[in-house]
Amino acid sequence: MQAWTDDRMDDLANRVDAGFARVDRQFERVDQQLEQQRVETTGQFERQRAEMNQRFEEQRTETNQRLEEQRADTHELLMAINKRIDMLFLAYLTSAFGVIAALIAS
């Protein structure tokens, strides 16, 4: 069995300390890599969010334009229907007055 002298104990302590220092440096590198990955991922998400917002806004604008066009078309059609109803009513009144005038004249 070997005896543990102070020199051997000091040597072991130094190697353990060096090992822990190496592990600490590795953890620092891992922490830096994780932070860099977090920053990159956050940037990617922000760019994706901005792109999605832009596309949603473009779609909203296009939808609003289509709705306005449909409203205008519907208004035109309703105005044309109103005009036809007015013409039919006028024709009805003219016919009614013609019949009334004919009855009075006879």
VMD Tcl script that builds the backbone (N, CA, C; Angstrom):
set m [mol new atoms 318]
animate dup $m
set s [atomselect $m all]
$s set {name element resname resid chain x y z} {
  {N N MET 1 A 0.836 -1.172 0.000}
  {CA C MET 1 A 0.000 0.000 0.000}
  {C C MET 1 A 0.884 1.240 0.000}
  {N N GLN 2 A 0.424 2.249 -0.709}
  {CA C GLN 2 A 1.245 3.448 -0.814}
  {C C GLN 2 A 0.833 4.446 0.248}
  {N N ALA 3 A 1.784 5.176 0.676}
  {CA C ALA 3 A 1.529 6.199 1.688}
  {C C ALA 3 A 1.248 7.526 0.973}
  {N N TRP 4 A 0.340 8.296 1.536}
  {CA C TRP 4 A -0.006 9.594 0.970}
  {C C TRP 4 A 0.785 10.658 1.696}
  {N N THR 5 A 1.787 11.131 0.996}
  {CA C THR 5 A 2.602 12.189 1.582}
  {C C THR 5 A 1.967 13.525 1.275}
  {N N ASP 6 A 2.477 14.531 1.948}
  {CA C ASP 6 A 1.951 15.870 1.712}
  {C C ASP 6 A 2.135 16.288 0.254}
  {N N ASP 7 A 3.291 15.891 -0.320}
  {CA C ASP 7 A 3.539 16.245 -1.725}
  {C C ASP 7 A 2.532 15.565 -2.647}
  {N N ARG 8 A 2.244 14.294 -2.360}
  {CA C ARG 8 A 1.275 13.571 -3.186}
  {C C ARG 8 A -0.116 14.154 -3.018}
  {N N MET 9 A -0.456 14.527 -1.800}
  {CA C MET 9 A -1.768 15.131 -1.537}
  {C C MET 9 A -1.869 16.481 -2.258}
  {N N ASP 10 A -0.766 17.263 -2.196}
  {CA C ASP 10 A -0.760 18.551 -2.892}
  {C C ASP 10 A -0.882 18.343 -4.401}
  {N N ASP 11 A -0.171 17.329 -4.911}
  {CA C ASP 11 A -0.235 17.021 -6.339}
  {C C ASP 11 A -1.661 16.621 -6.733}
  {N N LEU 12 A -2.293 15.775 -5.936}
  {CA C LEU 12 A -3.670 15.370 -6.193}
  {C C LEU 12 A -4.608 16.574 -6.139}
  {N N ALA 13 A -4.440 17.412 -5.156}
  {CA C ALA 13 A -5.276 18.607 -5.018}
  {C C ALA 13 A -5.108 19.523 -6.233}
  {N N ASN 14 A -3.871 19.680 -6.695}
  {CA C ASN 14 A -3.615 20.522 -7.872}
  {C C ASN 14 A -4.272 19.938 -9.121}
  {N N ARG 15 A -4.178 18.612 -9.269}
  {CA C ARG 15 A -4.810 17.970 -10.440}
  {C C ARG 15 A -6.333 18.094 -10.370}
  {N N VAL 16 A -6.886 17.921 -9.194}
  {CA C VAL 16 A -8.338 18.081 -9.033}
  {C C VAL 16 A -8.735 19.520 -9.339}
  {N N ASP 17 A -7.983 20.477 -8.809}
  {CA C ASP 17 A -8.277 21.883 -9.083}
  {C C ASP 17 A -8.177 22.175 -10.574}
  {N N ALA 18 A -7.132 21.625 -11.224}
  {CA C ALA 18 A -6.966 21.834 -12.669}
  {C C ALA 18 A -8.135 21.207 -13.434}
  {N N GLY 19 A -8.561 20.040 -13.006}
  {CA C GLY 19 A -9.705 19.380 -13.650}
  {C C GLY 19 A -10.980 20.204 -13.508}
  {N N PHE 20 A -11.224 20.724 -12.305}
  {CA C PHE 20 A -12.395 21.561 -12.099}
  {C C PHE 20 A -12.292 22.855 -12.910}
  {N N ALA 21 A -11.099 23.401 -13.014}
  {CA C ALA 21 A -10.909 24.617 -13.804}
  {C C ALA 21 A -11.224 24.330 -15.279}
  {N N ARG 22 A -10.787 23.165 -15.756}
  {CA C ARG 22 A -11.054 22.768 -17.140}
  {C C ARG 22 A -12.566 22.594 -17.351}
  {N N VAL 23 A -13.211 21.948 -16.413}
  {CA C VAL 23 A -14.666 21.766 -16.507}
  {C C VAL 23 A -15.374 23.126 -16.461}
  {N N ASP 24 A -14.910 24.017 -15.601}
  {CA C ASP 24 A -15.500 25.357 -15.531}
  {C C ASP 24 A -15.361 26.077 -16.864}
  {N N ARG 25 A -14.199 25.970 -17.518}
  {CA C ARG 25 A -13.997 26.600 -18.827}
  {C C ARG 25 A -14.933 25.977 -19.869}
  {N N GLN 26 A -15.091 24.661 -19.795}
  {CA C GLN 26 A -15.996 23.997 -20.741}
  {C C GLN 26 A -17.435 24.472 -20.526}
  {N N PHE 27 A -17.834 24.591 -19.269}
  {CA C PHE 27 A -19.180 25.092 -18.985}
  {C C PHE 27 A -19.338 26.529 -19.469}
  {N N GLU 28 A -18.300 27.339 -19.328}
  {CA C GLU 28 A -18.366 28.712 -19.822}
  {C C GLU 28 A -18.563 28.728 -21.333}
  {N N ARG 29 A -17.840 27.836 -22.047}
  {CA C ARG 29 A -18.002 27.747 -23.499}
  {C C ARG 29 A -19.420 27.291 -23.859}
  {N N VAL 30 A -19.912 26.306 -23.125}
  {CA C VAL 30 A -21.276 25.829 -23.377}
  {C C VAL 30 A -22.281 26.942 -23.105}
  {N N ASP 31 A -22.074 27.662 -22.001}
  {CA C ASP 31 A -22.969 28.776 -21.693}
  {C C ASP 31 A -22.928 29.832 -22.795}
  {N N GLN 32 A -21.743 30.133 -23.309}
  {CA C GLN 32 A -21.614 31.115 -24.386}
  {C C GLN 32 A -22.318 30.615 -25.649}
  {N N GLN 33 A -22.143 29.332 -25.953}
  {CA C GLN 33 A -22.786 28.766 -27.139}
  {C C GLN 33 A -24.310 28.802 -26.990}
  {N N LEU 34 A -24.784 28.463 -25.807}
  {CA C LEU 34 A -26.230 28.506 -25.570}
  {C C LEU 34 A -26.765 29.926 -25.688}
  {N N GLU 35 A -26.034 30.879 -25.154}
  {CA C GLU 35 A -26.460 32.279 -25.253}
  {C C GLU 35 A -26.465 32.730 -26.709}
  {N N GLN 36 A -25.430 32.349 -27.449}
  {CA C GLN 36 A -25.374 32.699 -28.870}
  {C C GLN 36 A -26.550 32.056 -29.615}
  {N N GLN 37 A -26.848 30.814 -29.307}
  {CA C GLN 37 A -27.973 30.123 -29.945}
  {C C GLN 37 A -29.301 30.793 -29.573}
  {N N ARG 38 A -29.417 31.217 -28.315}
  {CA C ARG 38 A -30.642 31.908 -27.881}
  {C C ARG 38 A -30.824 33.212 -28.648}
  {N N VAL 39 A -29.725 33.964 -28.799}
  {CA C VAL 39 A -29.782 35.236 -29.523}
  {C C VAL 39 A -30.164 34.992 -30.985}
  {N N GLU 40 A -29.545 33.993 -31.605}
  {CA C GLU 40 A -29.855 33.679 -32.999}
  {C C GLU 40 A -31.306 33.235 -33.147}
  {N N THR 41 A -31.755 32.383 -32.241}
  {CA C THR 41 A -33.131 31.893 -32.306}
  {C C THR 41 A -34.119 33.025 -32.094}
  {N N THR 42 A -33.826 33.895 -31.141}
  {CA C THR 42 A -34.692 35.046 -30.903}
  {C C THR 42 A -34.763 35.923 -32.141}
  {N N GLY 43 A -33.631 36.140 -32.771}
  {CA C GLY 43 A -33.611 36.935 -34.008}
  {C C GLY 43 A -34.421 36.286 -35.113}
  {N N GLN 44 A -34.304 34.968 -35.236}
  {CA C GLN 44 A -35.071 34.261 -36.256}
  {C C GLN 44 A -36.569 34.380 -35.981}
  {N N PHE 45 A -36.954 34.225 -34.726}
  {CA C PHE 45 A -38.364 34.361 -34.374}
  {C C PHE 45 A -38.861 35.779 -34.650}
  {N N GLU 46 A -38.056 36.766 -34.332}
  {CA C GLU 46 A -38.460 38.151 -34.576}
  {C C GLU 46 A -38.620 38.412 -36.067}
  {N N ARG 47 A -37.687 37.908 -36.873}
  {CA C ARG 47 A -37.806 38.084 -38.324}
  {C C ARG 47 A -39.048 37.364 -38.857}
  {N N GLN 48 A -39.283 36.156 -38.349}
  {CA C GLN 48 A -40.460 35.394 -38.775}
  {C C GLN 48 A -41.746 36.113 -38.373}
  {N N ARG 49 A -41.762 36.640 -37.165}
  {CA C ARG 49 A -42.943 37.382 -36.682}
  {C C ARG 49 A -43.180 38.618 -37.551}
  {N N ALA 50 A -42.126 39.337 -37.882}
  {CA C ALA 50 A -42.266 40.530 -38.720}
  {C C ALA 50 A -42.782 40.158 -40.105}
  {N N GLU 51 A -42.257 39.073 -40.658}
  {CA C GLU 51 A -42.717 38.625 -41.973}
  {C C GLU 51 A -44.196 38.221 -41.925}
  {N N MET 52 A -44.575 37.501 -40.882}
  {CA C MET 52 A -45.970 37.092 -40.739}
  {C C MET 52 A -46.876 38.310 -40.582}
  {N N ASN 53 A -46.459 39.276 -39.766}
  {CA C ASN 53 A -47.258 40.489 -39.582}
  {C C ASN 53 A -47.423 41.233 -40.905}
  {N N GLN 54 A -46.349 41.296 -41.679}
  {CA C GLN 54 A -46.417 41.974 -42.975}
  {C C GLN 54 A -47.402 41.246 -43.899}
  {N N ARG 55 A -47.314 39.913 -43.922}
  {CA C ARG 55 A -48.225 39.150 -44.785}
  {C C ARG 55 A -49.676 39.301 -44.323}
  {N N PHE 56 A -49.893 39.279 -43.012}
  {CA C PHE 56 A -51.248 39.468 -42.501}
  {C C PHE 56 A -51.772 40.851 -42.889}
  {N N GLU 57 A -50.934 41.851 -42.784}
  {CA C GLU 57 A -51.350 43.212 -43.139}
  {C C GLU 57 A -51.660 43.303 -44.630}
  {N N GLU 58 A -50.830 42.661 -45.464}
  {CA C GLU 58 A -51.088 42.655 -46.906}
  {C C GLU 58 A -52.416 41.954 -47.194}
  {N N GLN 59 A -52.655 40.824 -46.512}
  {CA C GLN 59 A -53.904 40.091 -46.716}
  {C C GLN 59 A -55.098 40.915 -46.245}
  {N N ARG 60 A -54.938 41.585 -45.111}
  {CA C ARG 60 A -56.017 42.433 -44.583}
  {C C ARG 60 A -56.323 43.565 -45.574}
  {N N THR 61 A -55.291 44.183 -46.118}
  {CA C THR 61 A -55.477 45.267 -47.083}
  {C C THR 61 A -56.183 44.755 -48.337}
  {N N GLU 62 A -55.731 43.613 -48.827}
  {CA C GLU 62 A -56.346 43.033 -50.026}
  {C C GLU 62 A -57.814 42.676 -49.765}
  {N N THR 63 A -58.095 42.097 -48.611}
  {CA C THR 63 A -59.470 41.739 -48.264}
  {C C THR 63 A -60.348 42.986 -48.171}
  {N N ASN 64 A -59.827 44.038 -47.538}
  {CA C ASN 64 A -60.583 45.290 -47.439}
  {C C ASN 64 A -60.865 45.880 -48.813}
  {N N GLN 65 A -59.883 45.812 -49.707}
  {CA C GLN 65 A -60.083 46.330 -51.060}
  {C C GLN 65 A -61.180 45.543 -51.782}
  {N N ARG 66 A -61.136 44.222 -51.635}
  {CA C ARG 66 A -62.162 43.392 -52.278}
  {C C ARG 66 A -63.544 43.702 -51.714}
  {N N LEU 67 A -63.630 43.871 -50.404}
  {CA C LEU 67 A -64.918 44.196 -49.791}
  {C C LEU 67 A -65.448 45.537 -50.299}
  {N N GLU 68 A -64.563 46.515 -50.416}
  {CA C GLU 68 A -64.985 47.821 -50.929}
  {C C GLU 68 A -65.470 47.710 -52.371}
  {N N GLU 69 A -64.771 46.904 -53.177}
  {CA C GLU 69 A -65.199 46.698 -54.566}
  {C C GLU 69 A -66.562 46.017 -54.605}
  {N N GLN 70 A -66.748 45.017 -53.737}
  {CA C GLN 70 A -68.037 44.327 -53.703}
  {C C GLN 70 A -69.148 45.258 -53.221}
  {N N ARG 71 A -68.847 46.111 -52.247}
  {CA C ARG 71 A -69.846 47.080 -51.785}
  {C C ARG 71 A -70.241 48.021 -52.920}
  {N N ALA 72 A -69.238 48.477 -53.663}
  {CA C ALA 72 A -69.514 49.383 -54.780}
  {C C ALA 72 A -70.352 48.675 -55.840}
  {N N ASP 73 A -69.999 47.434 -56.162}
  {CA C ASP 73 A -70.768 46.667 -57.153}
  {C C ASP 73 A -72.199 46.447 -56.661}
  {N N THR 74 A -72.344 46.101 -55.394}
  {CA C THR 74 A -73.674 45.874 -54.821}
  {C C THR 74 A -74.495 47.157 -54.849}
  {N N HIS 75 A -73.855 48.269 -54.530}
  {CA C HIS 75 A -74.557 49.564 -54.560}
  {C C HIS 75 A -75.039 49.872 -55.978}
  {N N GLU 76 A -74.196 49.629 -56.953}
  {CA C GLU 76 A -74.584 49.875 -58.347}
  {C C GLU 76 A -75.761 48.999 -58.745}
  {N N LEU 77 A -75.717 47.728 -58.352}
  {CA C LEU 77 A -76.812 46.819 -58.684}
  {C C LEU 77 A -78.108 47.256 -58.010}
  {N N LEU 78 A -78.022 47.657 -56.756}
  {CA C LEU 78 A -79.222 48.120 -56.052}
  {C C LEU 78 A -79.786 49.389 -56.688}
  {N N MET 79 A -78.916 50.263 -57.105}
  {CA C MET 79 A -79.379 51.485 -57.769}
  {C C MET 79 A -80.060 51.144 -59.093}
  {N N ALA 80 A -79.532 50.170 -59.823}
  {CA C ALA 80 A -80.148 49.751 -61.086}
  {C C ALA 80 A -81.511 49.109 -60.823}
  {N N ILE 81 A -81.602 48.297 -59.766}
  {CA C ILE 81 A -82.885 47.682 -59.407}
  {C C ILE 81 A -83.887 48.765 -59.017}
  {N N ASN 82 A -83.449 49.734 -58.221}
  {CA C ASN 82 A -84.339 50.838 -57.830}
  {C C ASN 82 A -84.843 51.600 -59.051}
  {N N LYS 83 A -83.959 51.812 -60.000}
  {CA C LYS 83 A -84.348 52.538 -61.211}
  {C C LYS 83 A -85.401 51.749 -61.985}
  {N N ARG 84 A -85.215 50.440 -62.072}
  {CA C ARG 84 A -86.196 49.606 -62.782}
  {C C ARG 84 A -87.534 49.595 -62.053}
  {N N ILE 85 A -87.484 49.511 -60.728}
  {CA C ILE 85 A -88.734 49.546 -59.959}
  {C C ILE 85 A -89.437 50.877 -60.176}
  {N N ASP 86 A -88.675 51.964 -60.158}
  {CA C ASP 86 A -89.271 53.283 -60.406}
  {C C ASP 86 A -89.911 53.348 -61.799}
  {N N MET 87 A -89.232 52.783 -62.789}
  {CA C MET 87 A -89.776 52.782 -64.154}
  {C C MET 87 A -91.047 51.937 -64.236}
  {N N LEU 88 A -91.048 50.770 -63.559}
  {CA C LEU 88 A -92.239 49.923 -63.551}
  {C C LEU 88 A -93.403 50.625 -62.847}
  {N N PHE 89 A -93.116 51.303 -61.750}
  {CA C PHE 89 A -94.151 52.023 -61.026}
  {C C PHE 89 A -94.722 53.151 -61.887}
  {N N LEU 90 A -93.814 53.855 -62.573}
  {CA C LEU 90 A -94.256 54.920 -63.462}
  {C C LEU 90 A -95.123 54.350 -64.583}
  {N N ALA 91 A -94.725 53.218 -65.139}
  {CA C ALA 91 A -95.518 52.579 -66.196}
  {C C ALA 91 A -96.875 52.150 -65.643}
  {N N TYR 92 A -96.896 51.614 -64.429}
  {CA C TYR 92 A -98.142 51.204 -63.788}
  {C C TYR 92 A -99.058 52.410 -63.589}
  {N N LEU 93 A -98.495 53.498 -63.061}
  {CA C LEU 93 A -99.307 54.707 -62.854}
  {C C LEU 93 A -99.840 55.250 -64.171}
  {N N THR 94 A -98.990 55.254 -65.196}
  {CA C THR 94 A -99.417 55.751 -66.508}
  {C C THR 94 A -100.558 54.895 -67.041}
  {N N SER 95 A -100.406 53.589 -66.894}
  {CA C SER 95 A -101.470 52.683 -67.359}
  {C C SER 95 A -102.734 52.903 -66.560}
  {N N ALA 96 A -102.583 53.043 -65.244}
  {CA C ALA 96 A -103.755 53.232 -64.384}
  {C C ALA 96 A -104.459 54.531 -64.758}
  {N N PHE 97 A -103.710 55.608 -64.957}
  {CA C PHE 97 A -104.338 56.884 -65.337}
  {C C PHE 97 A -104.989 56.762 -66.723}
  {N N GLY 98 A -104.375 56.004 -67.612}
  {CA C GLY 98 A -104.965 55.794 -68.945}
  {C C GLY 98 A -106.291 55.059 -68.847}
  {N N VAL 99 A -106.334 54.028 -67.997}
  {CA C VAL 99 A -107.570 53.269 -67.824}
  {C C VAL 99 A -108.628 54.156 -67.168}
  {N N ILE 100 A -108.248 54.910 -66.153}
  {CA C ILE 100 A -109.181 55.797 -65.477}
  {C C ILE 100 A -109.705 56.861 -66.454}
  {N N ALA 101 A -108.813 57.412 -67.263}
  {CA C ALA 101 A -109.226 58.434 -68.225}
  {C C ALA 101 A -110.173 57.833 -69.266}
  {N N ALA 102 A -109.912 56.608 -69.693}
  {CA C ALA 102 A -110.767 55.951 -70.662}
  {C C ALA 102 A -112.141 55.666 -70.074}
  {N N LEU 103 A -112.166 55.253 -68.798}
  {CA C LEU 103 A -113.439 54.986 -68.140}
  {C C LEU 103 A -114.254 56.277 -67.964}
  {N N ILE 104 A -113.571 57.351 -67.620}
  {CA C ILE 104 A -114.256 58.630 -67.435}
  {C C ILE 104 A -114.771 59.141 -68.780}
  {N N ALA 105 A -114.006 58.939 -69.817}
  {CA C ALA 105 A -114.382 59.437 -71.144}
  {C C ALA 105 A -115.545 58.634 -71.724}
  {N N SER 106 A -115.722 57.435 -71.302}
  {CA C SER 106 A -116.785 56.640 -71.935}
  {C C SER 106 A -118.104 56.815 -71.314}
}
mol reanalyze $m
mol bondsrecalc $m
mol representation Tube
mol addrep $m
